[in-house]
Amino acid sequence: MAVTKQKILIVDDDSNIAELISLYLTKEFYETKIAEDGEEAIRLHQEWQPGLVLLDLMLPGIDGYQVCREIRAKSQTPIIMLSAKGEVFDKVLGLELGADDYIEKPFDPKELVARVKAVLRRYSRPAPEQSQEAPADKIVRYKDLEINQTNYAVLYMGKPVDMPPKELELLYFLASSPNRVFTREQLLDQIWGYEYIGDTRTVDVHIKRIREKIHDSDNWKISTIWGIGYKFETK
């Protein structure tokens, strides 16, 4: 029986880099397509529906930031940003726009493949069997908030909230240990794991996104412990 290959869209106006990335990914049995500008990237993403996007920031016409915005407005496809820029501002902005990882050029192609595999692993999860209820230890409930890590669903004020896997996992982890303070390093290790090559600002960006979707109540809130990290505070 034929195995369906995972599809990866490579967006880079440098044909040499794009072809090199494609070569390494093809060797790992991924199916690839290349877009050389932002407009083509948006079109291919919509038509081809890849499982992951490798997105260069400096593109002719529509830049990578805008492409990321366009994709995020319509889907939760994992995005890894590529850029020669190494400033903290670029990394944080990319994460705030919804990117899942950020790799600076020049990069080791083997490291890039490893990052691709890590991000895809984080997004791939078996669908729960409808005939079985989620185990109790995978659901956290508070007044006006329910986080279900079995089917990756969040209910806030009785309404579903769209959260990418990492946001939900971070919220679930904090809410599962109320009033316990976790450092950014602990959260980075628990949620992203040892494979993730990033910095603690990743945690701050994801907390910011969570706070934009659910707001503190009279019974609970996500508290910032300045200079240390965060806790899910209950009353």
Beta strands, then each sheet from edge to edge (+ up, - down):
strand 1: 7-11
strand 2: 31-35
strand 3: 52-56
strand 4: 79-83
strand 5: 101-104
strand 6: 139-142
strand 7: 145-148
strand 8: 153-156
strand 9: 159-161
strand 10: 182-183
strand 11: 220-225
strand 12: 229-234
sheet 1: 2+ 1+ 3+ 4+ 5+
sheet 2: 6+ 7- 8+ 9-
sheet 3: 10+ 12- 11+
end
